[in-house]
Amino acid sequence: MGFSCASKATVIFLLLAVSTLVSAKKSGDVTELQIGVKYKPETCGVQAHKGDNIKVHYRGKLTDGTVFDSSFERGDPIGFELGSGQVIKGWDQGLLGACVGEKRKLKIPAKLGYGEQGSPPTIPGGATLIFDTELVEVNGKTSSGGGVSDSEL
């Protein structure tokens, strides 16, 4: 008993679809913003809201683990106004509501990062970005203590 041409085509299509899904999972690409809280202070004295001036330490990586930028190594956090478009959309969205001292891992799809054009030469087009972040200041107010080291992110 044989398969019809249509049945064979359906089987081939399904195998290709499953293969594509598996390879996308392996590569670590995401289609929506993922926010993982790695550390949150016991008390949240100051929280980041749209329009706040914040300072953030970060380590940016590609899904293969390649680090393309890190403020931790420079010892100089980036400062910007949250929600105003001064940084990529994934940051404007992913840092909302964070407490001073909070550490988050942001997995940012290309559409909320640098898009299909990327940011040559370090960030290829269509790249998912992974950022280990630490909110260090909101409107001039810093954490009153504790935390974990950036190596524990």
Residue, then its C-alpha position, 0 to 999 in steps of 0.5 A: m500500500g503506497f502513499s498518494c503524492a498529497s500524503k507524501a507532501t503533507v508528511i514532508f511539510l510536517l517534518l520541515a515544520v517540526s525541524t524548523l521549530v526545533s532549530a528555533k528552540k535550540s538557537g534561543d530565539v524568542t518572539e516575545l519579550q521574556i523577563g526573568v527576575k534573578y534577584k529582588p530586594e526584600t523591600c522595594g523602596v524605589q520602583a522604576h516608572k515611565g518618565d523616570n531617569i534611571k541608571v542600569h548596569y547590563r551585560g548584552k549577549l547574543t543567543d550563542g553566548t557572545v557578549f557584545d557589550s557590558s557596563f559591568e566591565r566598564g564600571d559605568p552604568i547607562g543612564f536614560e529616561l525610561g519609556s521615552g525611546q532613548v533605548i531599545k523597546g525591550w529595555d523600555q518595557g522590560l525594566l518597568g516596575a523594577c526596584v532599585g537593586e533588582k536584577r533581571k534577565l531580559k530576552i528581547p526579540a529582534k522586533l523589540g531590539y535592533g530589528e531585521q537590520g541589526s546593529p553591525p558589526t556586533i549585532p546581526g539582523g534578526a538577533t534575539l538579545i539577552f541582557d543581564t541587568e541591574l537597576v542601580e538608580v531611579n531619579g538619583k535614589t540608589s539601593s540602601g544595601g545588599g544584593v548579589s554580585d553581578s557574577e551571580l546573574 
